[in-house]
Amino acid sequence: MIPASVEDVQEALAEQRYVADRSLAVAIHLAIQMGRPLFLEGEAGVGKTEVAKVLSAILGEELIRLQCYEGLDVSHALYEWDYARQMLAIRLLEAGGQHAEVTDIMSRDYLIARPLLRAVEQSAAGQRPVLLIDELDRADEEFEAYLLELLSDFQVTIPEVETVKAKVPPVVVVTSNRTREIHDALKRRCIYHWIDYPDFEREVAILRQKAPNVSDDLAAELARAMQKLRAMDLFKPPGVAETLDWASAIVVLGEERLSPESVDETLGVVLKYQEDIERVRIRGVSELVVG
């Protein structure tokens, strides 16, 4: 069911245990109601991808995910021909097997639909799936240019078959970690929102939602320590995902509160570069425990 207002979006997010501020709820509401892609930028681990997963659950629609990477091309993102089936069909025809199902090897039956085509076809059939185009900044600019056309018209032309056009645009969530700038032309077609690291209060709320086995005191200590870590000059500041991992690690170790010893032993859960770990140890892990 599509939320009818910003307040409904906030309530639906809360029911899915996603702690969001009103500005994100407004961006989501506008994207859904206006049929525009939602473009989410922010550091890794702040919950951008989770937005698409939560929207899929809220709307009761399938989540179709396209994970971007360097070298991604249209054949892997849109469709490709099932060459093995085509070759088998050709051999049957050559052998004299005039079966109806193999009379046209350039039909839709011999296509393998990739995420973009799947999303458009489902929308053409009256559904409204959630299409997640994850980490677009990792893809090449050539693919970004192709995506620009798709997001404008929400239609796909398969030269040998037909043009497939969405009746209602799918709910599209595009994410970027900003390892490179995305072209303004694509951003103009989207509702843009920057997801920042949470403040202390919101991080505590996230821990209470996502890690209910963590005490309120430990949640506050973890959130306070993460605020201090992000204020340091680290190569890769930790995100919310690392906060939740850290909470789980402390619980697994049987600790009820943070201590210099437990912090030192679990720095590898939070920080992913040795240089960052050494920098924290040089400054003193006890600094993360002091209120």
C-alpha positions in Angstrom: 0.0 0.0 0.0 1.4 3.4 -1.0 1.6 5.8 2.0 -0.7 8.8 1.3 1.3 11.5 3.2 4.7 12.3 4.7 3.4 11.3 8.1 2.3 7.9 6.7 5.8 7.5 5.2 7.4 8.2 8.6 5.0 5.8 10.3 5.7 3.1 7.7 9.5 3.5 8.0 9.2 3.2 11.8 7.2 0.0 11.5 10.0 -1.4 9.4 12.4 -0.3 12.1 14.1 2.3 9.9 14.9 5.5 11.9 14.6 8.4 9.5 14.2 12.2 9.9 11.4 14.1 8.3 13.5 15.3 5.4 14.1 11.8 4.2 10.4 10.9 4.6 9.5 14.0 2.5 12.0 13.0 -0.3 10.6 9.5 -0.4 7.0 10.7 -0.5 7.7 13.1 -3.3 9.6 10.4 -5.3 6.7 8.0 -5.0 3.9 10.5 -5.7 5.7 12.3 -8.6 7.0 9.1 -10.2 10.6 10.4 -10.0 13.7 8.4 -9.1 15.0 9.0 -5.6 18.7 9.8 -5.7 20.5 9.1 -2.4 24.0 10.2 -1.7 26.1 9.8 1.4 29.1 7.9 2.9 29.1 4.1 2.8 27.2 2.5 5.6 24.7 5.3 6.4 21.6 3.3 5.2 21.0 4.3 1.6 20.6 0.7 0.3 18.4 -0.1 3.3 15.9 2.6 2.1 15.1 0.6 -1.0 14.8 -2.7 1.0 12.4 -1.0 3.4 10.3 0.6 0.6 10.0 -2.9 -1.0 8.5 -4.2 2.3 6.3 -1.1 2.8 4.8 -1.3 -0.8 4.6 -5.1 -0.9 6.5 -5.1 -4.2 9.5 -7.0 -5.4 13.0 -5.4 -4.9 15.0 -5.6 -8.1 18.6 -4.8 -7.5 21.2 -3.7 -10.0 24.6 -3.6 -8.3 26.9 -1.2 -10.3 30.5 -1.8 -10.9 33.3 -0.7 -13.3 32.7 -2.1 -16.7 29.0 -2.7 -16.3 27.3 -2.6 -19.7 23.8 -2.7 -21.1 23.8 -6.4 -21.7 24.3 -7.1 -18.0 21.9 -4.4 -16.8 19.1 -4.6 -19.4 18.9 -7.9 -21.3 20.9 -10.4 -23.3 20.0 -13.2 -25.7 20.0 -16.8 -24.4 22.5 -18.0 -26.9 22.5 -21.6 -25.6 18.8 -21.9 -26.2 19.0 -20.3 -29.5 21.7 -22.7 -30.7 19.6 -25.6 -29.5 16.6 -24.3 -31.4 18.7 -23.9 -34.5 19.9 -27.5 -34.3 16.3 -28.7 -33.8 15.2 -26.8 -36.9 18.2 -28.1 -38.9 17.3 -31.6 -37.8 13.8 -31.1 -39.2 12.0 -30.6 -35.9 9.5 -28.0 -37.0 8.2 -27.2 -33.5 6.2 -24.0 -33.0 8.3 -22.9 -30.0 11.5 -22.8 -32.1 10.2 -21.1 -35.2 11.4 -17.7 -34.1 14.6 -17.6 -32.1 14.6 -13.8 -32.0 11.4 -13.6 -29.8 11.0 -12.6 -26.2 11.2 -16.3 -25.2 14.9 -16.3 -26.0 15.7 -13.2 -23.9 17.3 -13.2 -20.5 15.8 -10.2 -18.7 18.3 -8.3 -16.4 17.2 -5.9 -13.7 16.3 -2.9 -15.8 14.1 -4.9 -18.2 12.5 -6.8 -15.4 11.5 -3.6 -13.7 10.0 -2.1 -16.9 8.2 -5.3 -17.8 6.7 -5.6 -14.3 5.6 -1.9 -14.5 4.1 -2.5 -18.0 2.1 -5.3 -16.5 0.6 -3.0 -13.9 2.9 -3.7 -11.0 5.2 -1.1 -9.4 8.5 -2.9 -8.3 11.2 -1.1 -6.4 14.3 -0.8 -8.6 17.5 -0.3 -6.7 20.4 1.0 -8.8 23.1 0.6 -6.2 26.4 2.5 -6.1 26.0 4.2 -9.5 29.3 6.1 -8.9 31.1 2.8 -9.5 29.8 2.4 -13.0 31.3 4.1 -16.1 30.0 7.4 -17.5 28.9 5.5 -20.6 26.4 3.4 -18.6 25.3 6.5 -16.7 24.4 8.1 -20.1 22.3 5.2 -21.1 20.5 5.2 -17.8 19.7 8.8 -18.3 17.5 7.9 -21.3 15.8 5.0 -19.5 14.9 7.1 -16.4 13.4 9.8 -18.6 10.9 7.6 -20.5 10.9 4.3 -18.5 10.8 2.4 -21.7 13.1 -0.2 -23.3 13.4 -0.9 -27.0 14.4 -4.4 -28.0 15.0 -4.0 -31.8 14.2 -7.6 -32.7 11.1 -7.8 -30.5 9.3 -4.6 -29.3 9.3 -1.5 -27.2 8.3 -2.1 -23.6 6.9 0.9 -21.8 6.0 1.2 -18.1 2.3 2.0 -17.4 3.4 3.5 -14.1 7.0 4.2 -13.3 8.7 1.8 -11.0 9.9 3.1 -7.6 13.5 3.8 -8.4 16.2 4.3 -5.8 19.6 5.3 -7.0 22.5 5.4 -4.5 26.0 6.8 -4.7 28.9 6.9 -2.3 30.3 9.9 -4.2 33.5 8.3 -5.3 33.0 10.3 -8.4 30.4 13.0 -9.3 27.3 11.9 -11.1 26.3 14.1 -14.1 23.9 16.9 -13.4 21.6 15.7 -16.2 20.8 12.5 -14.3 20.4 14.3 -10.9 17.9 16.7 -12.5 15.6 13.8 -13.2 15.6 12.7 -9.6 14.5 13.8 -6.1 17.9 14.3 -4.4 18.6 13.6 -0.8 21.9 13.5 1.2 21.9 10.9 4.0 24.5 12.0 6.6 25.9 10.2 9.6 23.3 10.2 12.4 23.6 12.5 15.4 23.9 11.0 18.8 20.2 10.8 19.6 19.3 9.2 16.2 22.1 6.7 16.5 20.9 5.6 20.0 17.4 5.2 18.5 18.8 3.1 15.6 20.6 0.9 18.1 17.4 0.4 20.1 15.5 -0.6 17.0 18.1 -2.8 15.4 19.9 -4.2 18.5 17.2 -4.5 21.1 19.4 -6.9 23.2 21.7 -4.0 23.9 21.1 -2.0 27.1 20.3 1.7 27.0 23.6 2.4 28.7 25.6 0.5 26.2 23.7 2.0 23.3 24.5 5.5 24.6 28.2 4.6 25.1 28.5 3.1 21.6 26.8 6.1 19.9 29.0 8.5 21.9 32.1 6.6 20.9 31.1 6.6 17.2 30.5 10.3 17.3 34.1 10.7 18.5 35.5 8.3 15.9 33.8 10.2 13.1 35.3 13.5 14.4 38.8 12.1 14.1 40.8 12.4 10.9 40.2 8.9 9.7 40.7 7.5 6.2 37.3 5.8 6.4 35.0 7.0 9.2 32.6 4.2 10.3 29.0 4.2 9.3 25.8 3.0 11.0 26.4 -0.6 9.8 29.6 -0.6 11.8 27.8 0.7 14.8 25.4 -2.3 14.7 28.3 -4.7 14.1 30.1 -3.2 17.1 27.1 -3.7 19.3 26.8 -7.3 18.3 30.5 -7.9 18.9 30.4 -6.4 22.4 27.4 -8.6 23.2 29.1 -11.7 21.8 32.1 -11.0 24.1 29.7 -11.0 27.1 30.4 -7.3 27.9 27.7 -5.1 29.3 29.6 -1.8 29.0 32.4 -0.4 26.9 35.8 -0.6 28.4 39.3 0.4 27.0 40.0 -3.3 26.7 36.9 -4.2 24.8 37.3 -1.2 22.5 40.8 -2.2 21.7 39.9 -5.8 21.0 37.1 -4.9 18.7 38.5 -2.0 16.7 38.7 -4.3 13.6 34.9 -4.5 13.7 34.5 -0.8 13.4 37.6 0.3 11.4 38.7 -1.3 8.2 42.1 0.2 7.6 45.1 -0.5 9.8 46.2 3.1 9.6 42.9 4.2 11.2 43.3 1.5 13.9 46.8 2.7 14.7 45.7 6.3 14.7 43.0 5.6 17.3 45.4 3.5 19.4 48.0 6.3 19.4 45.4 8.8 20.6 44.3 6.3 23.2 41.2 4.0 23.1 40.2 5.2 26.6 39.2 8.5 25.0 36.3 6.7 23.3 35.1 5.4 26.6 35.2 8.6 28.6 31.8 10.4 28.6 
